[in-house]
Amino acid sequence: LDTTANPRLYGLIAEIDAKPVGSTLYYFGYNTNTTRWVLHAQDVFVDEAYRGQGIGEALFKQLARIALARECSWIELEVFDWNEGAQNFYKRLGMTLEESMQKMYLESEALNKLALS
């Protein structure tokens, strides 16, 4: 599978003095309700020693620019319910929590069983 012409996963790296201090992966999905694309942020990370310096916000500003350039409806991500620090950070950026949605998985044995049935 040649994904160079049509990559499925993208990434951003934040650097200070050529040292990586933060990163995120992202990809695009499609929302049938809005008939528009959605940018999904995955594994947003800022090194603990550099938190509170605007690096996470800078990553999200770039994600927002990319989302608008690609005509996405929104940026979405998952956050653990126990990670209040991350939730508060995302809320400060203007993100809202969709409590009515639950993430579900089909994996391992169940995935194989369904595929082979």
N, C-alpha and C positions, 0 to 999 in steps of 0.2 A: 504494500500500500504506500503510494507516494503522497505524502502530506505536505511536501514543500510548496506546491502550487496552491494548496488550500489547507493551511494549517488548522488544526482543531483546538489547539491550546496555545495561549500566549502568556507572556510574563513581563513583569516590570521589576527592576532592581533599583533600589535607592542606594546611593553611595555618598560617603563623606571622605574626602581625600583619597579617592580611588578604592576605598574599603567598602564592601557591601554591608549595609546596616539594616536593610529592610527589603521585603519582596512581596509580591503577590502573583498568583497565577489567575488567569481569567479565560473564559470562553463565552461563546454566544449561544443562546437558545432561542426558541421561537415561542411566542405566546399566542395561542389561537383565539383567545378572548379579545385581544387588542389588535391582532393580526400585525404585530410588530415584533422586532427582535428585542432581546433582553441580554444584558451583560451580567454574567455570573462571576462574582469574585470568589476565589478559592484560596485558602491558606494565606491569608494576610498576616504578615509577620514583621515585627520591628524588634531588633536586638534590644534586650532589656536595658543595657547601658545607654541606649539612645532614645528610649521612650520619653515622651513629654517634650520633644524638640520639634514637633511638627512634621516628622517624617511620615507617619501614617496618614496624616491629612494630605500631605503632598502626593502620596500614592493614590489616594482617593480623588484628588483633584484631576490627576492625569486619567484615572479611570472614567471620571465624569466627562472629560473632554473626548475621550475615545467613544464613550456611549453616545454622546450627542452627534459626533461625526458619523457614526454608524446608524443613526436614527433609531436608537434603542428607546423603549418605553421607560425602562428603569434599570437600576443596578440592584442585584439581589445577592444574598449570601446566607450561609447558615452560621449560627453562633450557639454554642452550648448554653443551656439554661443556667448553668452554674458560673459562667464567665461574666460576672457583672461588670468588671472593668471594661471588657470589650463591648458589651451592650451599651454601657454609658458613653463610650467613645463614639460608637456608631450613631447613637441618638443625638450627640452633640453635632454630628455632621448633617443631621436632618433625616436620618433613616427612621423608619417606623417598624415596629414588631408586628408581624402577622400571626397572632396567637391562634387563629382558627385553622391554620394549616399544620399538618403533621407530615413529617418525612417518613416514607415507607421504603423498605428495601426488599428486593428479591435477589438472594445471593446463595452461594455455596450449593448445598444439596438441593434446596428448593429450586434454584435456577437451573441446575442440571436436570432435575426431574421434569420441570415444565418444558424445557427445550427438547428433551428426548421423548416426550409423550406424544 
